[in-house]
């Protein structure tokens, strides 16, 4: 069975190297130390790192040769960093042996997840203003090259992972390279850093070759083939597509490896089975409701703004449904985060479809995916604080519904009947008094109903709290710009309502 994991680990490493210049250890080390029992023990992570570094040599060489063939390399701008990195590799690999495998294994697992999330959030790592290939380094670029060159070099030798990804970020975000030349340059440098670091590891611990020759051969061959195929693919597609695919793969892989590695600890505090059940039911509800809403939209030809608000209300009520399908706040909060992690990359892929903006009535690029990400993270936060910490689930329900239904009323009334734009300096001047009044009224009614039915307070107190909170919700929505009321209004309402509850 371990041979299968060797192949899977090496294939994932090769694909990561060819697609985005990732170090093989970013993928290979977590799989070997978690899923292969023979890599457990005192020196397991060290041996896994050495094998990953050895696999990086040919894989990076093949990848860089393909990028060179397509003229995607810029050694002139990267030579200072290259010298610094190479000079620190041996020192890092020597230090790694004395630290031990706990640091190595934990770092690799978290690094995998972190890099994946970063690619999901920003698939294209390059900055808007790029420089010409071979341009001279200014004083700032020299300082950046020295600092990151020395630290990346030591880190590459120390953990055997992250060097390629870190070089890629520095080249694109700080030195102004375009993405593909940055990948080609980083893999070219990685060829030599991997050679130095792997030789150092093997000299320090010769048993890597004597005892692990089978894993070494399998990983080197498979990683090299994977790098060759994926590098050819990467030079034929858009940089954004490469980044997004890499982000999805690494995020899923990192999360899975962390879950397996820390299963005993996580299972003590997280109801994993209940979370899986809750997430499954929640996903089924979302998909069913969305399909029904699309059928209604195309059958009745609903106005665009009305359909937009119906989508808005569906997302809103899904937060309340999430709290009703489980009795454990941890399962509800984690399910919201899982859904956010699932829907964000899915919408990124859908954005390439020409009808995307019209279907979701998107007002500006990226609005829908960003709003949904904020919405479900807000759900998770409110559920954790109001239900988990304060033991007041009705507080989360009230704040979510007061914001969601109130905001929908503000938009519909404001667009149809709004004639008096708000002239206050702190307010969004696109909003109207009619819309804000509609939000205050609807938020008051919704808040009063929720508190009277579920909160342990007399009716007069519930009405008073709902009235004050409804007015506050309208005010916060009025002064919030760029659609961030998804976060500001529910949190402000929950905080104010909690303070009022303390008075009663």
HELIX and SHEET records of a PDB file:
HELIX    1   1 UNK A    2  UNK A   20  1                                  19    
HELIX    2   2 UNK A   24  UNK A   35  1                                  12    
HELIX    3   3 UNK A   37  UNK A   39  5                                   3    
HELIX    4   4 UNK A   44  UNK A   69  1                                  26    
HELIX    5   5 UNK A   75  UNK A   99  1                                  25    
HELIX    6   6 UNK A  101  UNK A  121  1                                  21    
HELIX    7   7 UNK A  139  UNK A  159  1                                  21    
HELIX    8   8 UNK A  163  UNK A  169  1                                   7    
HELIX    9   9 UNK A  170  UNK A  174  3                                   5    
HELIX   10  10 UNK A  179  UNK A  204  1                                  26    
HELIX   11  11 UNK A  207  UNK A  211  1                                   5    
HELIX   12  12 UNK A  213  UNK A  234  1                                  22    
HELIX   13  13 UNK A  239  UNK A  261  1                                  23    
HELIX   14  14 UNK A  263  UNK A  269  1                                   7    
HELIX   15  15 UNK A  272  UNK A  300  1                                  29    
HELIX   16  16 UNK A  304  UNK A  324  1                                  21    
HELIX   17  17 UNK A  329  UNK A  350  1                                  22    
HELIX   18  18 UNK A  356  UNK A  359  1                                   4    
HELIX   19  19 UNK A  367  UNK A  382  1                                  16    
HELIX   20  20 UNK A  383  UNK A  389  3                                   7    
HELIX   21  21 UNK A  393  UNK A  417  1                                  25    
HELIX   22  22 UNK A  433  UNK A  454  1                                  22    
HELIX   23  23 UNK A  459  UNK A  479  1                                  21    
HELIX   24  24 UNK A  485  UNK A  503  1                                  19    
END                                                                             
